Amino acid sequence: MKYMGSKRAMLQNGLGELLGRELAGTRRFVDLFAGSGAVATYVAMRFPIPVLAFDLQRYSVILTDAIINRQTNLDWQSDWRNWHRRAKSLFNTCKIPVADNLTKAIVVNFREWCDQQTKFPITHAYGGHYFSPKQAVWIDSLRVSVPKHEPTKTVALAALIQAASQCAAAPGHTAQPFQPTRTAKRFLKEAWSKDIVSKTRTTFESLSGLFAKRRGQAKVDDANLAASRLRENDLAFIDPPYSGVHYSRFYHVLETIADGDCGEVSGIGRYPAREKRPRSKYSVSSESAEAIRDLLEKVSTRGARAILTFPDHDCSNGLSGDLVREAAMQFFYVQEEQVESAFSTLGGTGDERDNETGRAARRHTRELMLILEPK
Ligand SMILES: C[S@@+](CC[C@H](N)C(=O)[O-])C[C@H]1O[C@@H](n2cnc3c(N)ncnc32)[C@H](O)[C@@H]1O
């Protein structure tokens, strides 16, 4: 799944090797900013060490927990059959509008129809925008019918979240959907033609086969609070936001699927009310420096080691590689490595909005990897 700031590529480019070295003698690996779960799941699947993971957002916790909280594979076929059957009978209660050709007028009709579907919260909020009416009703039907028993429930939800992320008519995140304009219509068409059901099934199957060597857990929590519960012999992984725009603005669609509902939405991005979108001190430039200092002090006071990654330049949340390095040196003996990485500029317009086609601009940059030993 595409994710802003995912460490997936870096794991193959130096970070994986570094983790392998630093995990020797570690009792628990604690990912304080789990995001897509790339790092937590990488460690959990390869090393016999329990992994704990935290994030402010529930969808992130579900994606991560689906793998790290299990030590065996799931027998997914009968669960899928039952899940799909329940969802299909709900889906069939709806007479969904379809059209061969997408014109502006048809998109407007689709949006009106979706807006009226108050019994289907995801269709009501996002249908005709991020998803076609048919995709949206499927997402609602699958969401309501998700298996009730754990760990299958979490794995099923993770599969639905990933499938929705792959189908959403938007760039790698969901800050703004593609619009039916002359230039962007083909992106909308392409996204709306994706088969959400088969993507959910395939992802459910593949997630079922991924599990941890030692059972861990992912939880919704603030990294700074989680850090105050660290122990000696823990290795913390610190990959904080680098953007002055809250992650919750970019991933609200996934959060809504995680929660099942989001209430009324507004604006071109179909944002849920502000109080439903987690706010991070790390994305507020007047608070971010204090937040990272406080976090580093807590990790060091608890006697835990850490690996910290951060882009080695000035970032829009007011943090920079230099500031993070200096803060770390106050509390730790610091060893430093650097890797090349692709950096999402979140659309590249510099004003936190995406261009019309919504392609997230990426540029190559250097990423710091600091290895921190408490003083
Ligand atoms: C740079 S991303 C992490 C990416 C992750 N390492 C990966 O590979 O996908 C930062 C994450 O921190 C989360 N976040 C922001 N503020 C937080 C806080 N105070 N406590 C915990 N998580 C937070 C965001 O929701 C986002 O998922």
The ligand as an ORCA input file, in Angstrom:
! r2SCAN-3c Opt
* xyz 0 1
  C       6.382      9.111      9.154
  S       4.932      8.235      9.593
  C       5.561      6.681     10.085
  C       5.811      5.789      8.910
  C       6.140      4.361      9.277
  N       7.428      4.217      9.896
  C       6.071      3.502      8.023
  O       7.091      2.915      7.616
  O       4.978      3.433      7.437
  C       4.452      8.966     11.084
  C       3.262      8.319     11.774
  O       3.179      8.893     13.069
  C       1.836      8.961     13.464
  N       1.798      9.950     14.558
  C       1.787     11.296     14.510
  N       1.858     11.822     15.737
  C       1.911     10.794     16.615
  C       1.988     10.690     18.010
  N       2.031     11.779     18.792
  N       2.006      9.470     18.584
  C       1.954      8.348     17.808
  N       1.872      8.381     16.460
  C       1.859      9.590     15.866
  C       1.103      9.341     12.205
  O      -0.273      8.975     12.310
  C       1.885      8.539     11.165
  O       1.270      7.310     10.963
*
